[in-house]
């Protein structure tokens, strides 16, 4: 039985700056993700604050928002069976030093902040995050 899901993926400013978007997209495609929608955008800090509002009480919130709005990002809607969990496994741990070999963050992440990619952490949040960037 299939459990087709969609999840949001963001290729963050550090990876876009290093021209890694095509390599990262290839990794998703090689793992059977479909990229349904994608766009390259630059967001304002105020938009990053709205996007990351779930983290508003955390000490890293301001830096996170400043960073996400510091340069162009690629936002994508990915689809496959169990996409949310599959994407989180493929991304690896938030801290690239803790990420498993073969994960995107192990390969490309620079630091806990500049870890190259974001992915939704639940099916519910995926819907909210997709709507945030792809309001029709």
N, CA, C and O atoms as a Tinker XYZ file with bonds, in Angstrom:
   544  protein
     1  N      0.836000   -1.185000    0.000000    73     2
     2  CA     0.000000    0.000000    0.000000    64     1     3
     3  C      0.882000    1.251000    0.000000    63     2     4     5
     4  O      1.843000    1.348000    0.763000    81     3
     5  N      0.547000    2.180000   -0.847000    73     3     6
     6  CA     1.391000    3.372000   -0.961000    64     5     7
     7  C      0.938000    4.432000    0.039000    63     6     8     9
     8  O     -0.243000    4.537000    0.373000    81     7
     9  N      1.889000    5.197000    0.497000    73     7    10
    10  CA     1.612000    6.287000    1.428000    64     9    11
    11  C      2.262000    7.545000    0.863000    63    10    12    13
    12  O      3.207000    8.089000    1.434000    81    11
    13  N      1.728000    7.993000   -0.280000    73    11    14
    14  CA     2.314000    9.125000   -0.995000    64    13    15
    15  C      2.168000   10.397000   -0.162000    63    14    16    17
    16  O      1.066000   10.749000    0.260000    81    15
    17  N      3.273000   11.073000    0.067000    73    15    18
    18  CA     3.277000   12.314000    0.842000    64    17    19
    19  C      4.057000   13.383000    0.092000    63    18    20    21
    20  O      4.857000   13.103000   -0.801000    81    19
    21  N      3.789000   14.613000    0.491000    73    19    22
    22  CA     4.586000   15.741000    0.018000    64    21    23
    23  C      5.306000   16.353000    1.206000    63    22    24    25
    24  O      4.806000   16.338000    2.331000    81    23
    25  N      6.482000   16.887000    0.940000    73    23    26
    26  CA     7.238000   17.580000    1.980000    64    25    27
    27  C      7.914000   18.786000    1.358000    63    26    28    29
    28  O      8.149000   18.834000    0.150000    81    27
    29  N      8.222000   19.758000    2.200000    73    27    30
    30  CA     8.934000   20.935000    1.715000    64    29    31
    31  C     10.423000   20.728000    1.919000    63    30    32    33
    32  O     10.857000   20.254000    2.969000    81    31
    33  N     11.188000   21.081000    0.928000    73    31    34
    34  CA    12.640000   21.092000    1.050000    64    33    35
    35  C     13.134000   22.471000    0.670000    63    34    36    37
    36  O     12.669000   23.066000   -0.303000    81    35
    37  N     14.079000   22.973000    1.443000    73    35    38
    38  CA    14.730000   24.242000    1.108000    64    37    39
    39  C     16.218000   23.974000    0.946000    63    38    40    41
    40  O     16.861000   23.389000    1.818000    81    39
    41  N     16.747000   24.410000   -0.180000    73    39    42
    42  CA    18.204000   24.435000   -0.329000    64    41    43
    43  C     18.617000   25.816000    0.178000    63    42    44    45
    44  O     18.268000   26.841000   -0.407000    81    43
    45  N     19.360000   25.816000    1.271000    73    43    46
    46  CA    19.644000   27.046000    2.015000    64    45    47
    47  C     20.731000   27.896000    1.348000    63    46    48    49
    48  O     21.436000   27.436000    0.451000    81    47
    49  N     20.850000   29.170000    1.816000    73    47    50
    50  CA    21.797000   30.105000    1.171000    64    49    51
    51  C     23.224000   29.594000    1.015000    63    50    52    53
    52  O     23.865000   29.866000    0.000000    81    51
    53  N     23.737000   28.852000    2.013000    73    51    54
    54  CA    25.139000   28.398000    1.893000    64    53    55
    55  C     25.319000   27.461000    0.708000    63    54    56    57
    56  O     26.347000   27.503000    0.033000    81    55
    57  N     24.319000   26.611000    0.451000    73    55    58
    58  CA    24.419000   25.648000   -0.653000    64    57    59
    59  C     24.181000   26.328000   -2.000000    63    58    60    61
    60  O     24.828000   25.985000   -2.989000    81    59
    61  N     23.255000   27.291000   -2.043000    73    59    62
    62  CA    22.999000   28.023000   -3.290000    64    61    63
    63  C     24.242000   28.829000   -3.665000    63    62    64    65
    64  O     24.644000   28.878000   -4.828000    81    63
    65  N     24.839000   29.459000   -2.656000    73    63    66
    66  CA    26.056000   30.259000   -2.858000    64    65    67
    67  C     27.176000   29.415000   -3.464000    63    66    68    69
    68  O     27.972000   29.905000   -4.265000    81    67
    69  N     27.227000   28.145000   -3.074000    73    67    70
    70  CA    28.271000   27.243000   -3.576000    64    69    71
    71  C     27.815000   26.481000   -4.826000    63    70    72    73
    72  O     28.471000   25.528000   -5.246000    81    71
    73  N     26.694000   26.901000   -5.418000    73    71    74
    74  CA    26.173000   26.280000   -6.652000    64    73    75
    75  C     25.930000   24.780000   -6.516000    63    74    76    77
    76  O     26.245000   24.008000   -7.422000    81    75
    77  N     25.369000   24.375000   -5.382000    73    75    78
    78  CA    25.131000   22.951000   -5.138000    64    77    79
    79  C     23.710000   22.522000   -5.472000    63    78    80    81
    80  O     23.369000   21.350000   -5.307000    81    79
    81  N     22.869000   23.453000   -5.941000    73    79    82
    82  CA    21.462000   23.086000   -6.097000    64    81    83
    83  C     21.233000   21.909000   -7.038000    63    82    84    85
    84  O     20.408000   21.043000   -6.749000    81    83
    85  N     21.952000   21.864000   -8.160000    73    83    86
    86  CA    21.730000   20.740000   -9.087000    64    85    87
    87  C     22.195000   19.411000   -8.494000    63    86    88    89
    88  O     21.545000   18.382000   -8.677000    81    87
    89  N     23.324000   19.438000   -7.785000    73    87    90
    90  CA    23.801000   18.202000   -7.140000    64    89    91
    91  C     22.797000   17.716000   -6.101000    63    90    92    93
    92  O     22.508000   16.523000   -6.017000    81    91
    93  N     22.267000   18.651000   -5.310000    73    91    94
    94  CA    21.306000   18.272000   -4.275000    64    93    95
    95  C     20.007000   17.759000   -4.908000    63    94    96    97
    96  O     19.441000   16.770000   -4.442000    81    95
    97  N     19.538000   18.422000   -5.959000    73    95    98
    98  CA    18.330000   17.940000   -6.647000    64    97    99
    99  C     18.547000   16.535000   -7.208000    63    98   100   101
   100  O     17.644000   15.699000   -7.162000    81    99
   101  N     19.737000   16.280000   -7.733000    73    99   102
   102  CA    20.047000   14.935000   -8.249000    64   101   103
   103  C     19.967000   13.888000   -7.147000    63   102   104   105
   104  O     19.479000   12.781000   -7.376000    81   103
   105  N     20.443000   14.231000   -5.953000    73   103   106
   106  CA    20.369000   13.301000   -4.825000    64   105   107
   107  C     18.907000   12.946000   -4.554000    63   106   108   109
   108  O     18.575000   11.776000   -4.361000    81   107
   109  N     18.032000   13.960000   -4.539000    73   107   110
   110  CA    16.604000   13.682000   -4.326000    64   109   111
   111  C     16.054000   12.781000   -5.425000    63   110   112   113
   112  O     15.357000   11.807000   -5.142000    81   111
   113  N     16.366000   13.103000   -6.679000    73   111   114
   114  CA    15.853000   12.308000   -7.805000    64   113   115
   115  C     16.364000   10.872000   -7.741000    63   114   116   117
   116  O     15.624000    9.929000   -8.022000    81   115
   117  N     17.645000   10.712000   -7.365000    73   115   118
   118  CA    18.224000    9.368000   -7.253000    64   117   119
   119  C     17.579000    8.550000   -6.145000    63   118   120   121
   120  O     17.634000    7.320000   -6.164000    81   119
   121  N     16.967000    9.231000   -5.177000    73   119   122
   122  CA    16.272000    8.548000   -4.080000    64   121   123
   123  C     14.760000    8.483000   -4.350000    63   122   124   125
   124  O     13.964000    8.305000   -3.428000    81   123
   125  N     14.383000    8.629000   -5.619000    73   123   126
   126  CA    12.989000    8.471000   -6.074000    64   125   127
   127  C     12.027000    9.558000   -5.604000    63   126   128   129
   128  O     10.815000    9.344000   -5.588000    81   127
   129  N     12.550000   10.716000   -5.223000    73   127   130
   130  CA    11.656000   11.844000   -4.950000    64   129   131
   131  C     11.278000   12.483000   -6.273000    63   130   132   133
   132  O     12.106000   12.590000   -7.178000    81   131
   133  N     10.020000   12.910000   -6.386000    73   131   134
   134  CA     9.605000   13.757000   -7.500000    64   133   135
   135  C      9.652000   15.197000   -7.008000    63   134   136   137
   136  O      9.167000   15.500000   -5.918000    81   135
   137  N     10.234000   16.081000   -7.809000    73   135   138
   138  CA    10.207000   17.505000   -7.484000    64   137   139
   139  C      9.004000   18.087000   -8.215000    63   138   140   141
   140  O      9.053000   18.315000   -9.424000    81   139
   141  N      7.918000   18.326000   -7.469000    73   139   142
   142  CA     6.666000   18.765000   -8.089000    64   141   143
   143  C      6.689000   20.245000   -8.435000    63   142   144   145
   144  O      6.187000   20.657000   -9.481000    81   143
   145  N      7.274000   21.037000   -7.551000    73   143   146
   146  CA     7.346000   22.481000   -7.774000    64   145   147
   147  C      8.666000   22.961000   -7.200000    63   146   148   149
   148  O      9.182000   22.400000   -6.233000    81   147
   149  N      9.198000   23.993000   -7.803000    73   147   150
   150  CA    10.416000   24.598000   -7.250000    64   149   151
   151  C     10.533000   26.023000   -7.719000    63   150   152   153
   152  O     10.078000   26.375000   -8.808000    81   151
   153  N     11.144000   26.837000   -6.893000    73   151   154
   154  CA    11.438000   28.211000   -7.302000    64   153   155
   155  C     12.599000   28.737000   -6.480000    63   154   156   157
   156  O     12.815000   28.351000   -5.331000    81   155
   157  N     13.336000   29.636000   -7.118000    73   155   158
   158  CA    14.465000   30.289000   -6.444000    64   157   159
   159  C     13.968000   31.659000   -6.012000    63   158   160   161
   160  O     13.479000   32.441000   -6.827000    81   159
   161  N     14.097000   31.939000   -4.725000    73   159   162
   162  CA    13.597000   33.197000   -4.190000    64   161   163
   163  C     14.585000   33.742000   -3.165000    63   162   164   165
   164  O     15.479000   33.033000   -2.702000    81   163
   165  N     14.409000   34.997000   -2.826000    73   163   166
   166  CA    15.101000   35.551000   -1.664000    64   165   167
   167  C     14.008000   36.116000   -0.776000    63   166   168   169
   168  O     13.171000   36.895000   -1.232000    81   167
   169  N     14.015000   35.724000    0.494000    73   167   170
   170  CA    12.974000   36.192000    1.396000    64   169   171
   171  C     13.502000   37.263000    2.329000    63   170   172   173
   172  O     14.698000   37.331000    2.612000    81   171
   173  N     12.591000   38.098000    2.802000    73   171   174
   174  CA    12.917000   39.127000    3.796000    64   173   175
   175  C     13.057000   38.452000    5.155000    63   174   176   177
   176  O     12.536000   37.358000    5.376000    81   175
   177  N     13.769000   39.120000    6.065000    73   175   178
   178  CA    13.910000   38.569000    7.414000    64   177   179
   179  C     12.539000   38.392000    8.070000    63   178   180   181
   180  O     12.318000   37.420000    8.794000    81   179
   181  N     11.628000   39.322000    7.821000    73   179   182
   182  CA    10.285000   39.223000    8.416000    64   181   183
   183  C      9.566000   37.954000    7.946000    63   182   184   185
   184  O      8.823000   37.339000    8.711000    81   183
   185  N      9.789000   37.568000    6.691000    73   183   186
   186  CA     9.187000   36.324000    6.176000    64   185   187
   187  C      9.838000   35.102000    6.834000    63   186   188   189
   188  O      9.154000   34.139000    7.181000    81   187
   189  N     11.151000   35.151000    6.999000    73   187   190
   190  CA    11.859000   34.053000    7.672000    64   189   191
   191  C     11.347000   33.907000    9.106000    63   190   192   193
   192  O     11.205000   32.795000    9.614000    81   191
   193  N     11.073000   35.041000    9.752000    73   191   194
   194  CA    10.555000   35.007000   11.123000    64   193   195
   195  C      9.195000   34.317000   11.174000    63   194   196   197
   196  O      8.912000   33.556000   12.099000    81   195
   197  N      8.353000   34.588000   10.167000    73   195   198
   198  CA     7.043000   33.915000   10.103000    64   197   199
   199  C      7.241000   32.424000    9.850000    63   198   200   201
   200  O      6.602000   31.586000   10.486000    81   199
   201  N      8.130000   32.103000    8.915000    73   199   202
   202  CA     8.348000   30.699000    8.543000    64   201   203
   203  C      8.842000   29.891000    9.739000    63   202   204   205
   204  O      8.391000   28.767000    9.962000    81   203
   205  N      9.763000   30.459000   10.505000    73   203   206
   206  CA    10.383000   29.744000   11.628000    64   205   207
   207  C      9.728000   30.068000   12.972000    63   206   208   209
   208  O     10.334000   29.852000   14.021000    81   207
   209  N      8.487000   30.589000   12.949000    73   207   210
   210  CA     7.870000   31.042000   14.207000    64   209   211
   211  C      7.765000   29.938000   15.261000    63   210   212   213
   212  O      7.705000   30.235000   16.454000    81   211
   213  N      7.743000   28.666000   14.840000    73   211   214
   214  CA     7.724000   27.562000   15.821000    64   213   215
   215  C      8.980000   27.571000   16.698000    63   214   216   217
   216  O      8.980000   27.013000   17.795000    81   215
   217  N     10.051000   28.208000   16.207000    73   215   218
   218  CA    11.313000   28.254000   16.957000    64   217   219
   219  C     11.517000   29.593000   17.675000    63   218   220   221
   220  O     12.602000   29.862000   18.190000    81   219
   221  N     10.483000   30.425000   17.709000    73   219   222
   222  CA    10.632000   31.812000   18.199000    64   221   223
   223  C     11.225000   31.913000   19.603000    63   222   224   225
   224  O     11.887000   32.902000   19.919000    81   223
   225  N     11.001000   30.919000   20.442000    73   223   226
   226  CA    11.508000   30.986000   21.821000    64   225   227
   227  C     12.918000   30.424000   21.958000    63   226   228   229
   228  O     13.515000   30.510000   23.031000    81   227
   229  N     13.449000   29.858000   20.898000    73   227   230
   230  CA    14.759000   29.198000   20.993000    64   229   231
   231  C     15.883000   30.224000   20.841000    63   230   232   233
   232  O     15.705000   31.246000   20.179000    81   231
   233  N     17.030000   29.956000   21.446000    73   231   234
   234  CA    18.127000   30.927000   21.399000    64   233   235
   235  C     18.683000   31.165000   19.991000    63   234   236   237
   236  O     19.246000   32.225000   19.716000    81   235
   237  N     18.525000   30.190000   19.109000    73   235   238
   238  CA    19.098000   30.328000   17.758000    64   237   239
   239  C     18.144000   30.996000   16.766000    63   238   240   241
   240  O     18.497000   31.185000   15.602000    81   239
   241  N     16.934000   31.356000   17.221000    73   239   242
   242  CA    15.878000   31.860000   16.322000    64   241   243
   243  C     16.326000   33.042000   15.464000    63   242   244   245
   244  O     16.176000   33.018000   14.243000    81   243
   245  N     16.877000   34.078000   16.106000    73   243   246
   246  CA    17.248000   35.280000   15.361000    64   245   247
   247  C     18.312000   34.976000   14.304000    63   246   248   249
   248  O     18.213000   35.429000   13.164000    81   247
   249  N     19.331000   34.203000   14.696000    73   247   250
   250  CA    20.401000   33.846000   13.749000    64   249   251
   251  C     19.843000   33.029000   12.587000    63   250   252   253
   252  O     20.235000   33.221000   11.436000    81   251
   253  N     18.931000   32.124000   12.899000    73   251   254
   254  CA    18.318000   31.279000   11.875000    64   253   255
   255  C     17.582000   32.135000   10.845000    63   254   256   257
   256  O     17.711000   31.918000    9.640000    81   255
   257  N     16.813000   33.102000   11.326000    73   255   258
   258  CA    16.027000   33.967000   10.442000    64   257   259
   259  C     16.935000   34.872000    9.613000    63   258   260   261
   260  O     16.703000   35.082000    8.422000    81   259
   261  N     17.970000   35.403000   10.260000    73   259   262
   262  CA    18.938000   36.247000    9.547000    64   261   263
   263  C     19.602000   35.439000    8.439000    63   262   264   265
   264  O     19.757000   35.909000    7.312000    81   263
   265  N     19.990000   34.215000    8.784000    73   263   266
   266  CA    20.670000   33.349000    7.822000    64   265   267
   267  C     19.769000   32.979000    6.638000    63   266   268   269
   268  O     20.191000   33.090000    5.487000    81   267
   269  N     18.528000   32.539000    6.911000    73   267   270
   270  CA    17.653000   32.093000    5.818000    64   269   271
   271  C     17.371000   33.233000    4.848000    63   270   272   273
   272  O     17.141000   33.000000    3.661000    81   271
   273  N     17.389000   34.461000    5.347000    73   271   274
   274  CA    17.101000   35.623000    4.497000    64   273   275
   275  C     18.375000   36.278000    3.948000    63   274   276   277
   276  O     18.314000   37.354000    3.353000    81   275
   277  N     19.523000   35.628000    4.148000    73   275   278
   278  CA    20.809000   36.242000    3.769000    64   277   279
   279  C     21.179000   36.078000    2.295000    63   278   280   281
   280  O     22.127000   36.709000    1.827000    81   279
   281  N     20.461000   35.256000    1.573000    73   279   282
   282  CA    20.775000   35.044000    0.159000    64   281   283
   283  C     19.682000   34.219000   -0.476000    63   282   284   285
   284  O     18.745000   33.803000    0.205000    81   283
   285  N     19.784000   33.975000   -1.779000    73   283   286
   286  CA    18.766000   33.190000   -2.469000    64   285   287
   287  C     18.651000   31.776000   -1.896000    63   286   288   289
   288  O     19.631000   31.183000   -1.446000    81   287
   289  N     17.436000   31.264000   -1.928000    73   287   290
   290  CA    17.154000   29.881000   -1.525000    64   289   291
   291  C     16.337000   29.225000   -2.621000    63   290   292   293
   292  O     15.703000   29.906000   -3.427000    81   291
   293  N     16.353000   27.896000   -2.650000    73   291   294
   294  CA    15.492000   27.146000   -3.566000    64   293   295
   295  C     14.471000   26.434000   -2.697000    63   294   296   297
   296  O     14.836000   25.644000   -1.827000    81   295
   297  N     13.187000   26.710000   -2.927000    73   295   298
   298  CA    12.139000   25.992000   -2.203000    64   297   299
   299  C     11.521000   24.981000   -3.159000    63   298   300   301
   300  O     11.245000   25.292000   -4.317000    81   299
   301  N     11.309000   23.769000   -2.660000    73   299   302
   302  CA    10.806000   22.682000   -3.505000    64   301   303
   303  C      9.737000   21.883000   -2.768000    63   302   304   305
   304  O      9.786000   21.717000   -1.549000    81   303
   305  N      8.781000   21.398000   -3.534000    73   303   306
   306  CA     7.823000   20.426000   -3.017000    64   305   307
   307  C      8.273000   19.063000   -3.532000    63   306   308   309
   308  O      8.308000   18.822000   -4.739000    81   307
   309  N      8.617000   18.178000   -2.602000    73   307   310
   310  CA     9.054000   16.828000   -2.939000    64   309   311
   311  C      7.913000   15.853000   -2.660000    63   310   312   313
   312  O      7.129000   16.042000   -1.731000    81   311
   313  N      7.837000   14.808000   -3.482000    73   311   314
   314  CA     6.798000   13.807000   -3.274000    64   313   315
   315  C      7.368000   12.414000   -3.445000    63   314   316   317
   316  O      8.151000   12.159000   -4.360000    81   315
   317  N      6.974000   11.523000   -2.563000    73   315   318
   318  CA     7.233000   10.092000   -2.674000    64   317   319
   319  C      6.540000    9.418000   -1.501000    63   318   320   321
   320  O      5.990000   10.102000   -0.638000    81   319
   321  N      6.554000    8.099000   -1.452000    73   319   322
   322  CA     5.999000    7.398000   -0.300000    64   321   323
   323  C      6.776000    7.797000    0.948000    63   322   324   325
   324  O      8.007000    7.819000    0.945000    81   323
   325  N      6.046000    8.112000    2.010000    73   323   326
   326  CA     6.662000    8.500000    3.285000    64   325   327
   327  C      7.719000    9.595000    3.109000    63   326   328   329
   328  O      8.808000    9.521000    3.678000    81   327
   329  N      7.382000   10.597000    2.323000    73   327   330
   330  CA     8.347000   11.637000    1.936000    64   329   331
   331  C      8.958000   12.362000    3.121000    63   330   332   333
   332  O     10.147000   12.680000    3.102000    81   331
   333  N      8.160000   12.630000    4.161000    73   331   334
   334  CA     8.676000   13.416000    5.282000    64   333   335
   335  C      9.831000   12.692000    5.964000    63   334   336   337
   336  O     10.909000   13.257000    6.144000    81   335
   337  N      9.597000   11.442000    6.339000    73   335   338
   338  CA    10.649000   10.666000    7.021000    64   337   339
   339  C     11.811000   10.387000    6.073000    63   338   340   341
   340  O     12.974000   10.489000    6.464000    81   339
   341  N     11.497000   10.037000    4.836000    73   339   342
   342  CA    12.556000    9.733000    3.860000    64   341   343
   343  C     13.467000   10.948000    3.657000    63   342   344   345
   344  O     14.687000   10.809000    3.575000    81   343
   345  N     12.866000   12.136000    3.578000    73   343   346
   346  CA    13.664000   13.345000    3.395000    64   345   347
   347  C     14.511000   13.628000    4.630000    63   346   348   349
   348  O     15.673000   14.013000    4.503000    81   347
   349  N     13.950000   13.443000    5.815000    73   347   350
   350  CA    14.716000   13.713000    7.038000    64   349   351
   351  C     15.904000   12.754000    7.154000    63   350   352   353
   352  O     16.990000   13.147000    7.582000    81   351
   353  N     15.688000   11.504000    6.772000    73   351   354
   354  CA    16.800000   10.535000    6.787000    64   353   355
   355  C     17.871000   10.923000    5.780000    63   354   356   357
   356  O     19.065000   10.810000    6.058000    81   355
   357  N     17.438000   11.382000    4.605000    73   355   358
   358  CA    18.382000   11.761000    3.553000    64   357   359
   359  C     19.165000   13.024000    3.924000    63   358   360   361
   360  O     20.343000   13.150000    3.589000    81   359
   361  N     18.506000   13.955000    4.615000    73   359   362
   362  CA    19.196000   15.185000    5.031000    64   361   363
   363  C     20.261000   14.892000    6.078000    63   362   364   365
   364  O     21.363000   15.438000    6.009000    81   363
   365  N     19.949000   14.043000    7.040000    73   363   366
   366  CA    20.872000   13.762000    8.132000    64   365   367
   367  C     20.648000   14.701000    9.309000    63   366   368   369
   368  O     19.791000   15.583000    9.260000    81   367
   369  N     21.421000   14.502000   10.357000    73   367   370
   370  CA    21.278000   15.282000   11.590000    64   369   371
   371  C     21.501000   16.768000   11.323000    63   370   372   373
   372  O     22.229000   17.147000   10.406000    81   371
   373  N     20.856000   17.607000   12.148000    73   371   374
   374  CA    20.967000   19.066000   12.013000    64   373   375
   375  C     22.425000   19.508000   12.023000    63   374   376   377
   376  O     22.829000   20.359000   11.229000    81   375
   377  N     23.205000   18.933000   12.916000    73   375   378
   378  CA    24.631000   19.244000   12.978000    64   377   379
   379  C     25.367000   18.307000   12.018000    63   378   380   381
   380  O     25.378000   17.093000   12.217000    81   379
   381  N     25.988000   18.881000   10.965000    73   379   382
   382  CA    26.676000   18.033000    9.975000    64   381   383
   383  C     27.701000   17.082000   10.596000    63   382   384   385
   384  O     27.943000   16.001000   10.060000    81   383
   385  N     28.309000   17.479000   11.728000    73   383   386
   386  CA    29.291000   16.606000   12.388000    64   385   387
   387  C     28.654000   15.338000   12.934000    63   386   388   389
   388  O     29.320000   14.312000   13.076000    81   387
   389  N     27.357000   15.411000   13.239000    73   387   390
   390  CA    26.639000   14.248000   13.780000    64   389   391
   391  C     25.913000   13.460000   12.693000    63   390   392   393
   392  O     25.393000   12.374000   12.951000    81   391
   393  N     25.878000   14.006000   11.482000    73   391   394
   394  CA    25.112000   13.380000   10.398000    64   393   395
   395  C     25.818000   12.123000    9.891000    63   394   396   397
   396  O     27.047000   12.041000    9.883000    81   395
   397  N     25.018000   11.154000    9.471000    73   395   398
   398  CA    25.571000    9.903000    8.945000    64   397   399
   399  C     26.214000   10.123000    7.582000    63   398   400   401
   400  O     25.818000   11.011000    6.827000    81   399
   401  N     27.219000    9.293000    7.279000    73   399   402
   402  CA    27.845000    9.305000    5.949000    64   401   403
   403  C     26.755000    9.112000    4.904000    63   402   404   405
   404  O     25.804000    8.356000    5.105000    81   403
   405  N     26.914000    9.812000    3.785000    73   403   406
   406  CA    25.964000    9.650000    2.688000    64   405   407
   407  C     24.766000   10.594000    2.772000    63   406   408   409
   408  O     23.970000   10.663000    1.836000    81   407
   409  N     24.629000   11.324000    3.888000    73   407   410
   410  CA    23.523000   12.275000    3.981000    64   409   411
   411  C     23.942000   13.616000    3.379000    63   410   412   413
   412  O     25.130000   13.911000    3.243000    81   411
   413  N     22.938000   14.419000    3.023000    73   411   414
   414  CA    23.218000   15.710000    2.387000    64   413   415
   415  C     23.996000   16.624000    3.335000    63   414   416   417
   416  O     24.942000   17.295000    2.923000    81   415
   417  N     23.589000   16.644000    4.604000    73   415   418
   418  CA    24.277000   17.539000    5.537000    64   417   419
   419  C     25.698000   17.088000    5.830000    63   418   420   421
   420  O     26.575000   17.925000    6.046000    81   419
   421  N     25.945000   15.782000    5.841000    73   419   422
   422  CA    27.317000   15.290000    6.037000    64   421   423
   423  C     28.181000   15.725000    4.863000    63   422   424   425
   424  O     29.330000   16.131000    5.034000    81   423
   425  N     27.609000   15.632000    3.669000    73   423   426
   426  CA    28.367000   15.924000    2.451000    64   425   427
   427  C     28.598000   17.427000    2.260000    63   426   428   429
   428  O     29.695000   17.846000    1.889000    81   427
   429  N     27.554000   18.244000    2.516000    73   427   430
   430  CA    27.618000   19.661000    2.147000    64   429   431
   431  C     27.537000   20.637000    3.309000    63   430   432   433
   432  O     27.933000   21.794000    3.165000    81   431
   433  N     27.030000   20.198000    4.461000    73   431   434
   434  CA    26.836000   21.122000    5.579000    64   433   435
   435  C     28.156000   21.687000    6.077000    63   434   436   437
   436  O     29.174000   20.996000    6.108000    81   435
   437  N     28.119000   22.954000    6.464000    73   435   438
   438  CA    29.307000   23.646000    6.958000    64   437   439
   439  C     29.261000   23.700000    8.483000    63   438   440   441
   440  O     30.279000   23.520000    9.152000    81   439
   441  N     28.069000   23.949000    9.023000    73   439   442
   442  CA    27.902000   24.111000   10.476000    64   441   443
   443  C     26.458000   23.783000   10.826000    63   442   444   445
   444  O     25.647000   23.470000    9.955000    81   443
   445  N     26.154000   23.861000   12.111000    73   443   446
   446  CA    24.792000   23.579000   12.561000    64   445   447
   447  C     23.800000   24.572000   11.947000    63   446   448   449
   448  O     22.645000   24.221000   11.706000    81   447
   449  N     24.245000   25.815000   11.692000    73   447   450
   450  CA    23.384000   26.811000   11.042000    64   449   451
   451  C     23.408000   26.637000    9.530000    63   450   452   453
   452  O     22.366000   26.567000    8.879000    81   451
   453  N     24.614000   26.569000    8.990000    73   451   454
   454  CA    24.768000   26.460000    7.533000    64   453   455
   455  C     24.819000   24.985000    7.156000    63   454   456   457
   456  O     25.852000   24.460000    6.742000    81   455
   457  N     23.655000   24.327000    7.316000    73   455   458
   458  CA    23.626000   22.880000    7.081000    64   457   459
   459  C     22.973000   22.522000    5.743000    63   458   460   461
   460  O     22.539000   21.389000    5.533000    81   459
   461  N     22.914000   23.502000    4.849000    73   459   462
   462  CA    22.591000   23.324000    3.424000    64   461   463
   463  C     21.131000   23.046000    3.075000    63   462   464   465
   464  O     20.674000   23.477000    2.016000    81   463
   465  N     20.385000   22.341000    3.925000    73   463   466
   466  CA    19.001000   21.987000    3.573000    64   465   467
   467  C     18.071000   22.058000    4.781000    63   466   468   469
   468  O     18.482000   21.893000    5.930000    81   467
   469  N     16.809000   22.310000    4.472000    73   467   470
   470  CA    15.718000   22.236000    5.462000    64   469   471
   471  C     14.701000   21.255000    4.927000    63   470   472   473
   472  O     14.487000   21.174000    3.718000    81   471
   473  N     14.073000   20.511000    5.815000    73   471   474
   474  CA    12.958000   19.647000    5.432000    64   473   475
   475  C     11.897000   19.653000    6.508000    63   474   476   477
   476  O     12.213000   19.752000    7.693000    81   475
   477  N     10.655000   19.549000    6.112000    73   475   478
   478  CA     9.542000   19.520000    7.069000    64   477   479
   479  C      9.725000   18.367000    8.047000    63   478   480   481
   480  O     10.265000   17.318000    7.697000    81   479
   481  N      9.261000   18.582000    9.296000    73   479   482
   482  CA     9.452000   17.551000   10.325000    64   481   483
   483  C      8.214000   16.703000   10.583000    63   482   484   485
   484  O      8.260000   15.770000   11.386000    81   483
   485  N      7.098000   17.018000    9.907000    73   483   486
   486  CA     5.889000   16.208000   10.055000    64   485   487
   487  C      5.005000   16.448000    8.842000    63   486   488   489
   488  O      5.187000   17.423000    8.113000    81   487
   489  N      4.054000   15.561000    8.631000    73   487   490
   490  CA     3.121000   15.711000    7.508000    64   489   491
   491  C      2.319000   17.004000    7.693000    63   490   492   493
   492  O      2.061000   17.722000    6.727000    81   491
   493  N      1.926000   17.297000    8.941000    73   491   494
   494  CA     1.148000   18.512000    9.216000    64   493   495
   495  C      1.963000   19.758000    8.884000    63   494   496   497
   496  O      1.477000   20.666000    8.208000    81   495
   497  N      3.212000   19.794000    9.366000    73   495   498
   498  CA     4.054000   20.955000    9.088000    64   497   499
   499  C      4.407000   21.064000    7.607000    63   498   500   501
   500  O      4.578000   22.168000    7.091000    81   499
   501  N      4.517000   19.936000    6.927000    73   499   502
   502  CA     4.811000   19.962000    5.490000    64   501   503
   503  C      3.721000   20.750000    4.764000    63   502   504   505
   504  O      4.016000   21.574000    3.899000    81   503
   505  N      2.471000   20.496000    5.116000    73   503   506
   506  CA     1.361000   21.197000    4.466000    64   505   507
   507  C      1.454000   22.702000    4.740000    63   506   508   509
   508  O      1.298000   23.518000    3.832000    81   507
   509  N      1.710000   23.054000    5.997000    73   507   510
   510  CA     1.830000   24.471000    6.383000    64   509   511
   511  C      2.989000   25.128000    5.640000    63   510   512   513
   512  O      2.857000   26.237000    5.122000    81   511
   513  N      4.131000   24.431000    5.593000    73   511   514
   514  CA     5.330000   24.999000    4.957000    64   513   515
   515  C      5.169000   25.108000    3.444000    63   514   516   517
   516  O      5.615000   26.086000    2.845000    81   515
   517  N      4.543000   24.125000    2.827000    73   515   518
   518  CA     4.299000   24.188000    1.375000    64   517   519
   519  C      3.382000   25.368000    1.067000    63   518   520   521
   520  O      3.629000   26.123000    0.127000    81   519
   521  N      2.317000   25.526000    1.865000    73   519   522
   522  CA     1.395000   26.634000    1.661000    64   521   523
   523  C      2.087000   27.990000    1.858000    63   522   524   525
   524  O      1.751000   28.972000    1.196000    81   523
   525  N      3.051000   28.025000    2.770000    73   523   526
   526  CA     3.781000   29.262000    3.048000    64   525   527
   527  C      4.482000   29.778000    1.788000    63   526   528   529
   528  O      4.450000   30.973000    1.494000    81   527
   529  N      5.110000   28.869000    1.054000    73   527   530
   530  CA     5.886000   29.276000   -0.128000    64   529   531
   531  C      5.124000   29.148000   -1.448000    63   530   532   533
   532  O      5.459000   29.815000   -2.427000    81   531
   533  N      4.113000   28.303000   -1.473000    73   531   534
   534  CA     3.409000   28.058000   -2.739000    64   533   535
   535  C      1.918000   28.321000   -2.592000    63   534   536   537
   536  O      1.094000   27.469000   -2.923000    81   535
   537  N      1.578000   29.499000   -2.098000    73   535   538
   538  CA     0.152000   29.868000   -2.031000    64   537   539
   539  C     -0.310000   30.077000   -3.462000    63   538   540   541
   540  O      0.293000   30.850000   -4.207000    81   539
   541  N     -1.363000   29.402000   -3.843000    73   539   542
   542  CA    -1.819000   29.542000   -5.240000    64   541   543
   543  C     -2.771000   30.716000   -5.403000    63   542   544
   544  O     -3.248000   30.976000   -6.507000    81   543
